[in-house]
Amino acid sequence: MGQEICEVTVNTGQLQFLSAPCARAEFAKVADAQYEANKRRMQEVIDSVTKSAPADSRQPWPLGNRR
């Protein structure tokens, strides 16, 4: 009985060790996809805001000639 428990424990540890790189790769794929989606959404927001701004409001930051 004790020997069987040890074998199961070792096999489970080996399985976890071997599956860790796959899990890491999948996590990286999901993170990359989320990053790209958020980057696109942010660019769409920036484009929308700049298109709806008045034509004379395009000054460099910080605001041009303060007195």
N, C-alpha and C positions, 0 to 999 in steps of 0.2 A: 504493500500500500504506500509506504513512504517513498519508495523508488518511483512509483507512478506519479506521485505528486511532484517530485523533483523534475521528472521528464516533462510533464505538462507545463511546469513553471518555466523551464528552459526554453521549450518550444514557443511559449507565449512571448517570452522576452525576445527571442530571435525574430518572431513575426513582427513585433513592434519595431525592432531595430531596422528590419528590412523595409517596412512600409513608411518609415519616417521621411525618407527623401521624396517619395511619391506624394505624400501629404504636403510637404513643403512646396513642391513644384505646383500642385493644384492651388495652394494658397496664393502663390506668386501670380498665377494666371488670373485668379479672381481679383486680386489687388490691382493688377495692371489694367484689367478691364474697367474696374470701378474708377481708377485714376483717369483713364482716357475719357470715360463718359462724363465725369465731373469737369474735366478740362473743357470738353465741348460745350457743356451747359454754361460754364462761366464765360466762355468766349461769346456765346449767343447773348448772354445778359449784357456783356460789355458792348457788343455791337448794337444791341437794341437801345441802350442808354445813349450811346454816342450819336446814333441816328436821330433820336428824338430831341437832342439838345439844340438850342438856338445856334445859328451859324456863327455869331460873334462870341460865343462862349468858349471857344477853343484856345485857351491860354495855357502855357506850360505851368507845371506845378513846381513850386508854390506860386500862387497867383501873382502875375506880372508886376505892375507898377503900384505898389501900395504906398500911401503917403501918410 
